[in-house]
């Protein structure tokens, strides 16, 4: 019984921690980074296109795009509305 409770607690902790950080979505630009083997990573915390380009400099087949998850793109203008948006849609 103790093992089952311990496993349930660990599974719950893992699920709670699996959510992405809201700060990740705050940048205006995202870097799409080719990791090889068909795998592409994404980092979306760049305030300007220039900082994104500097981050991917020297990486072949990597590029920058506007952040589709930017809250302003969805009509969110203040922090209270952004918090609601994050809870509901992310």
Helices and strands as residue ranges (DSSP letters): H 2-16, G 22-25, E 29-36, E 39-46, H 49-56, E 63-66, G 71-74, H 79-89
